[in-house]
Amino acid sequence: MTKYLVFRLYGPMASWGDVAVGTYRPTFDHPSKSAVMGLLAAAIGIHRDEDEKLRALAESYDFGVRVDASGTMLRDYHTSQVPPSGTGRNLKHFATRKDELAVSKEELKTILSTRDYYCDAIYTVCLWNRVDEVPYSLETLAQKLKKPVFVLYLGRKSCPLAMPVDAKVVSGANIQEVFGMMKIDALLGNLKKDDSMRLYWEGAGDAGVPALHTITRRDEPLSRRRWQFADRNEHFAVVSASRRDD
């Protein structure tokens, strides 16, 4: 039997990032590893510039996610006023948003962008130790998720959690068995329930369900300061919603 940390993610809006070109900011349909590791780092209290701690966190655990309800897509037309940043010796730095808007109106420019979100999606996340010596035990991570140091959000700061994550440590033969232990909260009962559920996971161990395919994703955090990510293999499977224990 293996120990797993399992928790639930739900909020009115979530955005999990994707390859962004130009002014379009798409989102994956499920949490990326970088997003989950960032959420754990926020719960622990790791700052964004602490690259070694962030990298150790990402390298110490494997993770999987089950999409309990896929939600609906929302595309937001976003506008933002920004001052000229300058170049070379004229490069300008602004400490606050107030400072940015303090320049004359004639200098302000407008950036237009389109951002995608998923609304009312529900995800169950599962983590387990990848190495023998981990920086934090699963029990410690569960406690930190219940009493986080920093605010937790679903990919973007504009996407806060809408309910506690219900983090717990359980033992099971595989992730499919462990996912089955997580019940849908009664408060979420009116949300759309899919006829099938999508499972995504990493690692070479038995997941309890055969993978339909495996893809390469570049979302394993390497450096937050340099915005660098490593490749990892992510397996995919579909199971019937009737197997969900709710």
FITORLO-890191 format. One record per residue: y, z, x of N, C-alpha, C in turn; residue in one letter. Coordinates in steps of 0.05 Angstrom, whole numbers, padded with zeros to 5 digits, always signed. Last residue first. Layout:
YZXYZXYZXa
...
This chain:
+00176-00097-00398+00200-00086-00411+00193-00077-00439d
+00149-00125-00348+00143-00100-00361+00169-00088-00373d
+00134-00192-00350+00155-00172-00344+00149-00147-00361r
+00100-00230-00367+00090-00211-00347+00110-00190-00339r
+00128-00262-00399+00111-00244-00412+00098-00224-00393s
+00153-00298-00366+00169-00274-00374+00151-00254-00388a
+00112-00323-00314+00118-00322-00342+00134-00296-00348s
+00141-00344-00252+00121-00329-00267+00131-00327-00296v
+00148-00385-00196+00156-00381-00224+00134-00365-00238v
+00173-00382-00128+00151-00383-00148+00163-00378-00176a
+00189-00394-00060+00197-00395-00088+00172-00397-00106f
+00212-00368+00003+00191-00378-00014+00200-00376-00044h
+00252-00384+00057+00252-00370+00031+00231-00384+00013e
+00264-00374+00125+00247-00387+00105+00247-00371+00079n
+00328-00377+00157+00304-00362+00149+00290-00378+00128r
+00379-00385+00207+00361-00396+00187+00338-00376+00181d
+00439-00344+00212+00414-00356+00223+00398-00367+00200a
+00511-00350+00216+00486-00343+00202+00463-00357+00215f
+00578-00327+00228+00554-00341+00237+00529-00331+00222q
+00632-00308+00230+00621-00321+00206+00597-00339+00213w
+00651-00277+00269+00651-00305+00274+00640-00322+00251r
+00646-00227+00242+00672-00235+00254+00674-00265+00259r
+00593-00225+00229+00612-00226+00208+00639-00235+00218r
+00538-00255+00255+00564-00244+00262+00583-00247+00239s
+00489-00262+00226+00489-00258+00255+00515-00245+00264l
+00452-00258+00165+00477-00253+00180+00473-00249+00210p
+00421-00312+00138+00415-00287+00152+00438-00280+00170e
+00426-00360+00114+00442-00338+00102+00434-00311+00115d
+00405-00417+00108+00421-00405+00130+00438-00383+00118r
+00339-00431+00088+00366-00423+00081+00380-00411+00105r
+00288-00475+00075+00303-00462+00096+00331-00456+00086t
+00235-00464+00026+00258-00478+00036+00271-00462+00059i
+00172-00476-00003+00188-00459+00016+00211-00476+00027t
+00140-00474-00067+00151-00488-00044+00166-00468-00027h
+00108-00440-00096+00109-00468-00103+00121-00485-00081l
+00066-00388-00073+00092-00401-00071+00089-00431-00079a
+00027-00345-00116+00029-00367-00096+00057-00380-00096p
+00034-00275-00117+00037-00300-00132+00040-00322-00111v
+00032-00234-00082+00019-00230-00108+00021-00254-00126g
+00051-00241-00032+00071-00234-00052+00058-00228-00079a
+00029-00225+00032+00020-00232+00004+00040-00222-00016d
+00076-00243+00085+00056-00227+00071+00049-00237+00044g
+00116-00268+00112+00090-00282+00111+00069-00267+00095a
+00184-00274+00088+00162-00260+00101+00136-00275+00095g
+00221-00273+00025+00217-00281+00052+00194-00266+00064e
+00229-00299-00043+00223-00278-00023+00220-00290+00005w
+00241-00306-00111+00247-00315-00085+00242-00292-00065y
+00222-00325-00176+00219-00306-00155+00226-00319-00128l
+00244-00333-00242+00242-00345-00216+00241-00322-00195r
+00210-00331-00304+00227-00317-00285+00222-00330-00257m
+00213-00360-00370+00201-00355-00344+00221-00342-00325s
+00246-00357-00413+00217-00359-00418+00201-00355-00392d
+00298-00308-00406+00286-00334-00401+00256-00333-00407d
+00340-00276-00450+00316-00272-00433+00302-00299-00430k
+00407-00259-00457+00387-00280-00458+00364-00274-00439k
+00418-00192-00479+00424-00214-00462+00401-00234-00463l
+00403-00147-00507+00413-00170-00522+00420-00194-00505n
+00387-00109-00470+00367-00122-00486+00377-00146-00501g
+00416-00077-00437+00417-00106-00431+00398-00122-00449l
+00407-00026-00453+00434-00036-00457+00436-00066-00452l
+00355-00016-00435+00359-00022-00464+00387-00033-00469a
+00337-00049-00374+00352-00028-00388+00357-00036-00417d
+00273-00071-00359+00300-00079-00367+00313-00056-00382i
+00235-00038-00308+00239-00044-00336+00268-00053-00340k
+00194-00049-00254+00222-00046-00262+00226-00055-00291m
+00142-00061-00242+00148-00033-00248+00177-00029-00258m
+00141-00114-00227+00131-00107-00254+00137-00078-00262g
+00156-00112-00174+00175-00122-00194+00167-00114-00222f
+00107-00094-00153+00130-00076-00153+00151-00086-00173v
+00074-00139-00160+00067-00114-00173+00091-00095-00175e
+00103-00175-00128+00099-00181-00156+00092-00156-00172q
+00100-00153-00077+00125-00152-00091+00122-00158-00121i
+00040-00111-00070+00057-00134-00064+00082-00134-00081n
+00020-00060-00079+00005-00079-00062+00021-00103-00054a
+00068-00006-00072+00053-00026-00087+00038-00044-00067g
+00114+00047-00085+00092+00036-00069+00076+00016-00085s
+00185+00055-00086+00159+00055-00099+00139+00043-00079v
+00249+00081-00093+00228+00073-00073+00201+00076-00086v
+00306+00057-00129+00283+00075-00126+00264+00063-00105k
+00367+00049-00163+00351+00045-00139+00329+00065-00138a
+00402+00034-00206+00376+00046-00211+00357+00042-00187d
+00454+00015-00204+00433-00003-00195+00405+00008-00199v
+00497+00025-00262+00483+00034-00237+00460+00016-00230p
+00537-00031-00284+00521-00008-00289+00507+00000-00263m
+00568-00072-00267+00574-00062-00293+00557-00038-00301a
+00600-00086-00204+00576-00079-00219+00585-00068-00246l
+00653-00136-00199+00641-00109-00195+00616-00106-00212p
+00679-00186-00175+00654-00184-00190+00642-00157-00187c
+00720-00193-00140+00727-00196-00168+00703-00192-00186s
+00696-00194-00091+00709-00169-00099+00717-00169-00129k
+00632-00227-00095+00661-00227-00092+00673-00201-00102r
+00578-00206-00096+00586-00230-00081+00615-00232-00076g
+00586-00160-00133+00565-00181-00135+00576-00206-00122l
+00600-00096-00101+00606-00119-00119+00586-00141-00115y
+00616-00028-00090+00596-00049-00090+00605-00071-00109l
+00662+00007-00050+00656-00005-00076+00636-00027-00073v
+00632+00051+00000+00652+00031-00009+00643+00020-00036f
+00591+00089-00004+00615+00095+00010+00638+00077+00001v
+00551+00103-00063+00561+00085-00042+00587+00095-00029p
+00503+00131-00087+00529+00143-00081+00542+00127-00058k
+00461+00096-00094+00469+00113-00117+00496+00126-00113k
+00457+00074-00044+00463+00057-00067+00472+00072-00092l
+00441+00119-00016+00468+00107-00010+00476+00089-00033k
+00389+00127-00035+00410+00147-00040+00438+00136-00036q
+00365+00081-00015+00366+00086-00044+00387+00106-00051a
+00370+00088+00040+00384+00066+00027+00386+00070-00003l
+00336+00132+00046+00364+00135+00052+00380+00113+00039t
+00287+00108+00032+00297+00130+00016+00327+00135+00021e
+00281+00072+00074+00285+00062+00047+00296+00083+00028l
+00319+00093+00131+00295+00093+00115+00301+00081+00087s
+00354+00054+00178+00356+00072+00155+00330+00070+00140y
+00338+00024+00222+00362+00041+00224+00365+00061+00201p
+00268+00025+00237+00290+00015+00222+00314+00034+00224v
+00214+00009+00271+00236+00027+00274+00261+00015+00260e
+00180-00032+00253+00171-00004+00251+00195+00015+00253d
+00207-00085+00210+00200-00073+00236+00193-00044+00232v
+00216-00094+00157+00206-00116+00173+00195-00106+00200r
+00208-00057+00097+00213-00057+00126+00200-00081+00140n
+00236-00087+00038+00215-00073+00052+00220-00075+00082w
+00267-00095-00027+00268-00094+00003+00244-00079+00014l
+00286-00130-00084+00265-00114-00071+00267-00117-00041c
+00323-00135-00144+00321-00139-00115+00301-00120-00103v
+00333-00169-00203+00319-00146-00191+00314-00153-00162t
+00389-00189-00241+00371-00194-00218+00358-00167-00210y
+00420-00224-00293+00407-00199-00285+00388-00205-00262i
+00483-00250-00315+00457-00254-00301+00446-00226-00293a
+00534-00254-00339+00512-00239-00352+00485-00246-00341d
+00552-00314-00306+00560-00292-00325+00535-00280-00338c
+00565-00338-00243+00545-00335-00264+00553-00310-00280y
+00617-00383-00219+00606-00356-00223+00583-00358-00243y
+00656-00423-00174+00634-00420-00194+00625-00391-00195d
+00722-00447-00167+00702-00428-00159+00682-00424-00182r
+00769-00490-00139+00750-00486-00161+00728-00468-00152t
+00838-00487-00120+00810-00487-00114+00794-00483-00140s
+00901-00499-00090+00884-00502-00114+00855-00502-00106l
+00956-00466-00064+00929-00475-00058+00913-00476-00084i
+01024-00476-00054+01003-00469-00073+00976-00482-00065t
+01073-00443-00013+01057-00466-00020+01035-00457-00039k
+01139-00420+00000+01112-00415-00011+01099-00441-00019l
+01190-00434+00013+01170-00435+00034+01141-00432+00023e
+01220-00426-00032+01219-00453-00022+01197-00456-00001e
+01220-00371-00038+01204-00387-00056+01200-00416-00046k
+01217-00336+00024+01232-00350+00003+01213-00367-00013s
+01170-00281+00031+01185-00304+00041+01199-00318+00018v
+01139-00244+00006+01166-00236+00011+01183-00259+00022a
+01086-00254+00000+01103-00264-00021+01133-00258-00017l
+01065-00229+00044+01061-00258+00041+01081-00269+00021e
+01076-00175+00034+01090-00189+00056+01088-00219+00054d
+01041-00167-00008+01070-00164-00013+01085-00178+00009k
+00992-00170+00018+00999-00191-00001+01029-00190-00007r
+01002-00149+00086+00996-00145+00058+01002-00169+00042t
+01011-00169+00138+00994-00145+00134+00985-00142+00106a
+01010-00232+00167+01020-00216+00144+01001-00193+00139f
+01033-00269+00222+01012-00252+00211+01024-00234+00189h
+01046-00334+00247+01055-00311+00233+01031-00295+00222k
+01062-00371+00305+01041-00362+00287+01050-00336+00274l
+01096-00392+00341+01108-00387+00315+01087-00377+00295n
+01066-00405+00384+01084-00381+00386+01096-00374+00360r
+01019-00436+00343+01027-00429+00370+01043-00403+00371g
+01044-00442+00276+01025-00448+00297+01037-00439+00324t
+01047-00420+00206+01058-00427+00232+01036-00433+00252g
+01035-00407+00154+01024-00390+00175+01036-00395+00202s
+01074-00405+00095+01066-00420+00119+01057-00401+00141p
+01044-00366+00041+01066-00374+00058+01056-00391+00082p
+01013-00383-00022+01011-00374+00006+01035-00383+00022v
+00986-00373-00086+01010-00379-00070+01007-00367-00042q
+00932-00403-00118+00941-00381-00101+00965-00390-00085s
+00887-00415-00172+00912-00422-00158+00921-00398-00142t
+00827-00441-00197+00840-00419-00184+00865-00429-00169h
+00784-00448-00249+00805-00463-00235+00825-00442-00224y
+00717-00432-00251+00744-00421-00252+00763-00439-00236d
+00661-00439-00289+00676-00452-00268+00706-00445-00271r
+00602-00406-00303+00630-00406-00308+00644-00419-00284l
+00536-00409-00330+00555-00417-00309+00584-00416-00319m
+00499-00352-00352+00512-00378-00358+00533-00383-00336t
+00434-00323-00336+00462-00322-00343+00473-00350-00349g
+00381-00313-00323+00396-00331-00305+00426-00332-00312s
+00348-00254-00317+00363-00271-00336+00382-00287-00320a
+00317-00242-00272+00308-00233-00299+00322-00249-00321d
+00297-00265-00215+00319-00272-00233+00309-00265-00261v
+00281-00225-00160+00271-00237-00185+00295-00242-00204r
+00278-00228-00090+00294-00224-00114+00281-00238-00137v
+00266-00195-00027+00259-00214-00047+00276-00208-00072g
+00269-00185+00045+00277-00180+00017+00267-00202-00001f
+00259-00145+00104+00255-00169+00089+00263-00164+00060d
+00298-00112+00154+00286-00112+00128+00282-00141+00118y
+00323-00117+00203+00304-00095+00200+00289-00096+00173s
+00365-00152+00208+00340-00158+00222+00318-00138+00217e
+00407-00130+00179+00395-00155+00169+00368-00160+00182a
+00419-00085+00211+00411-00082+00183+00396-00106+00173l
+00434-00108+00259+00410-00091+00258+00400-00087+00230a
+00481-00133+00242+00459-00149+00250+00433-00133+00250r
+00513-00088+00230+00507-00107+00209+00483-00124+00216l
+00516-00064+00280+00504-00050+00258+00496-00069+00236k
+00543-00105+00308+00517-00096+00317+00502-00081+00295e
+00593-00112+00281+00573-00133+00282+00545-00123+00289d
+00636-00085+00249+00615-00072+00264+00591-00091+00265e
+00674-00106+00216+00676-00113+00244+00655-00099+00261d
+00664-00084+00166+00658-00113+00170+00659-00120+00200r
+00631-00020+00168+00655-00037+00166+00648-00066+00175h
+00586+00015+00129+00589-00001+00153+00613-00019+00149i
+00570+00047+00087+00596+00052+00099+00601+00037+00124g
+00527+00039+00053+00523+00057+00076+00550+00065+00088i
+00548+00003+00016+00537+00029+00007+00535+00049+00029a
+00560-00039+00050+00582-00026+00036+00572+00002+00026a
+00508-00054+00066+00528-00044+00086+00551-00029+00073a
+00488-00071+00017+00477-00048+00030+00496-00036+00051l
+00520-00117+00011+00521-00095-00009+00510-00069+00002l
+00505-00146+00055+00532-00137+00053+00535-00115+00033g
+00452-00157+00041+00457-00140+00065+00486-00130+00065m
+00463-00190-00003+00448-00164-00007+00453-00146+00017v
+00490-00232+00021+00503-00217+00000+00489-00190-00004a
+00452-00252+00057+00477-00241+00067+00492-00224+00047s
+00413-00270+00022+00407-00247+00038+00433-00235+00049k
+00440-00284-00044+00433-00292-00017+00426-00266-00001s
+00420-00280-00112+00433-00268-00089+00422-00278-00063p
+00420-00345-00145+00409-00318-00141+00421-00307-00116h
+00442-00395-00147+00434-00383-00172+00421-00356-00170d
+00501-00401-00106+00472-00403-00110+00466-00389-00137f
+00563-00433-00121+00547-00409-00118+00518-00415-00121t
+00622-00466-00092+00599-00464-00110+00584-00438-00106p
+00684-00480-00087+00668-00457-00078+00645-00454-00098r
+00726-00531-00063+00705-00524-00083+00688-00502-00071y
+00761-00550-00026+00771-00529-00044+00751-00521-00065t
+00719-00563+00028+00745-00567+00016+00752-00543-00002g
+00656-00538+00015+00670-00560+00028+00697-00563+00013v
+00608-00490+00025+00634-00495+00013+00648-00517+00029a
+00544-00472+00009+00559-00489+00027+00585-00498+00014v
+00553-00410-00026+00538-00434-00021+00554-00449+00001d
+00556-00349-00066+00563-00366-00043+00544-00390-00041g
+00547-00319-00111+00531-00314-00088+00535-00333-00064w
+00578-00283-00160+00581-00307-00145+00568-00303-00117s
+00581-00258-00227+00570-00256-00200+00574-00283-00186a
+00603-00218-00282+00605-00242-00266+00593-00237-00238m
+00586-00172-00307+00595-00194-00324+00597-00220-00309p
+00525-00151-00274+00554-00150-00278+00562-00173-00295g
+00470-00122-00240+00481-00134-00265+00511-00130-00265y
+00412-00110-00205+00440-00119-00203+00449-00132-00229l
+00367-00058-00187+00376-00077-00207+00405-00084-00203r
+00318-00046-00135+00342-00039-00151+00351-00063-00167f
+00271-00018-00091+00276-00036-00113+00301-00027-00128v
+00238-00014-00032+00262-00006-00045+00268-00026-00066l
+00169+00000-00020+00190-00019-00026+00214-00004-00038y
+00111+00009+00020+00134+00021+00007+00156+00000+00004k
+00045-00014+00008+00070-00016+00023+00093-00003+00006t
-00024+00000+00017+00000+00000+00000+00025+00000+00018m
